[in-house]
Structure formats: C-alpha cells, structure tokens
Amino acid sequence: MLRVAVIGAGFFARFHYEAWSRLADVELVGACDLDLSKAQSAAAEFGGEAWDDPAAMIAGLKPDLIDIA
C-alpha cells in the first residue's frame, strides 16, 4: 500500500485527490493547506488527516509519497 499525502487543497488539487482515491493500492493519509478548513474538507471527503503545516505533516505521517498540488 502506497501512503500518499497531498500538499494543497485548492480548486485544482481536487483532481489529484480524486485520482489518488481511485487507485486500489493507494491510501490517502494526509491533506495539507495553509487554509486548514480546505485541508479539513479534503480529508473529510477523501480520507486522511488535515494539516496546515507541510513539515509537521511529513514528520508526523511519514508518507511514502508527497503530491504537491
């Protein structure tokens, strides 16, 4: 299972979250945006934890892959 965290939760980031969520061997573990409410919305819809600090998210979740949207 590939653990993916996404940095960014704006308009175009939605396409990234949707694509990752369609892959069977991928788990979305984190959504990060400077606007925490956007990260919370993405996490609620696609899974994972919401963060507003990219460095803290990476240190806390230790994802296999970071998608910068």
N, C-alpha and C positions, 0 to 999 in steps of 0.2 A: 504494500500500500504506500503510495507516494503522498506525503503530507505537505500540503501547499498552503502558504499564507499569501494574501494579496495586500499590497500597499496601494491604496487609492480606492475610493468608493463613490466616485462621481458618475456622471452620465455614461461615459464610455467604459468604465470599469465593470458595469453591469454585464457587458458582453463577455468579459473574462470570467466572472463568477459563473455565468450560465454555462459557458464552455467547460470549465473545470467540473461543474456539478454533473455533467453528462457522462464523464469518464468513470468507468467501473472501478478502476484501481487507484482512484484519487480521493483523498479526504481533505476537504477544506477545513483547516484548523484555525485560521485567523483572518480577520478583516481589519485593516488599519486605515484611518483617515484622520487628518488634523481636526476635522469636524466629527467628534465622537458620535453624534446622532446618525451620521451617514454610515459609519462603520457598524453601529448597532443595527441599523436597518438591513445592511448586507448580511450580517451574521444571523439575524433572525430569519431571513429568507433562505440563505444558502448553507448555514451551519458555521461552526467555529466560534471563537471568542472575538469580541470587539475591542480594539485598542486605538489610542490616539498618539502613541509614541512608537515609531517603527523599531528603534533599537531595543526598547523594552519588549516588544512583541517577539522579535527574533531571539532575544536572550531567554525569554520565558517559554516560548513554544518549541524552539529549535526545529523549525520546519526543514524538510528536505529541499524545498524549492520556494523561492520568493518571486512572485509575479508583481512587477511594478507596472501598474495600470495607469 
